[in-house]
Amino acid sequence: MITMDITLVIQIINMIVLMFLLNKFLYVPVKKILKERSDKLQGVQGEISDFEDKTALRQKEVDAKMAKASGKAKAALDTARAGAQAAGDEKLAAIKAEADAGKEEKIAEIRSQVKNARKELQKGLDGFATDMAGKILGRSL
């Protein structure tokens, strides 16, 4: 069983002294270090949010510049395309005109050859018809 004597009082005094010593040398410094860390962490988080804000602002600026540059590049590309299309159309029209002229010359030449061939065939047609009729009939006409 528990007996009450002087050792109990000494143990109580020992515990009280231990609590004061632990509070002074352990709990208060640890709390102070934790508070300093918390303050430092909040400061770093504040700096991070400032950097994020600046980053977002710079990103918007970069996006605006990229959009502007993209617009200029598109306009330049459209202008170059229009110029190339116009030059291509001109060359195509010149080639087509040249081809049409060549075609007309060839058609005229072929018509002339057909006309000459018809004349020559017409000349020989009478003699050929007489020869064929003679062969068919078996006698000369």
Secondary structure in CASP SS format (residue, H / E / C, confidence):
PFRMAT SS
TARGET T0000
AUTHOR 0000-0000-0000
METHOD secondary structure of the structure
MODEL  1
M C 1.00
I C 1.00
T C 1.00
M C 1.00
D C 1.00
I H 1.00
T H 1.00
L H 1.00
V H 1.00
I H 1.00
Q H 1.00
I H 1.00
I H 1.00
N H 1.00
M H 1.00
I H 1.00
V H 1.00
L H 1.00
M H 1.00
F H 1.00
L H 1.00
L H 1.00
N H 1.00
K H 1.00
F H 1.00
L H 1.00
Y H 1.00
V H 1.00
P H 1.00
V H 1.00
K H 1.00
K H 1.00
I H 1.00
L H 1.00
K H 1.00
E H 1.00
R H 1.00
S H 1.00
D H 1.00
K H 1.00
L H 1.00
Q H 1.00
G H 1.00
V H 1.00
Q H 1.00
G H 1.00
E H 1.00
I H 1.00
S H 1.00
D H 1.00
F H 1.00
E H 1.00
D H 1.00
K H 1.00
T H 1.00
A H 1.00
L H 1.00
R H 1.00
Q H 1.00
K H 1.00
E H 1.00
V H 1.00
D H 1.00
A H 1.00
K H 1.00
M H 1.00
A H 1.00
K H 1.00
A H 1.00
S H 1.00
G H 1.00
K H 1.00
A H 1.00
K H 1.00
A H 1.00
A H 1.00
L H 1.00
D H 1.00
T H 1.00
A H 1.00
R H 1.00
A H 1.00
G H 1.00
A H 1.00
Q H 1.00
A H 1.00
A H 1.00
G H 1.00
D H 1.00
E H 1.00
K H 1.00
L H 1.00
A H 1.00
A H 1.00
I H 1.00
K H 1.00
A H 1.00
E H 1.00
A H 1.00
D H 1.00
A H 1.00
G H 1.00
K H 1.00
E H 1.00
E H 1.00
K H 1.00
I H 1.00
A H 1.00
E H 1.00
I H 1.00
R H 1.00
S H 1.00
Q H 1.00
V H 1.00
K H 1.00
N H 1.00
A H 1.00
R H 1.00
K H 1.00
E H 1.00
L H 1.00
Q H 1.00
K H 1.00
G H 1.00
L H 1.00
D H 1.00
G H 1.00
F H 1.00
A H 1.00
T H 1.00
D H 1.00
M H 1.00
A H 1.00
G H 1.00
K H 1.00
I H 1.00
L H 1.00
G C 1.00
R C 1.00
S C 1.00
L C 1.00
END
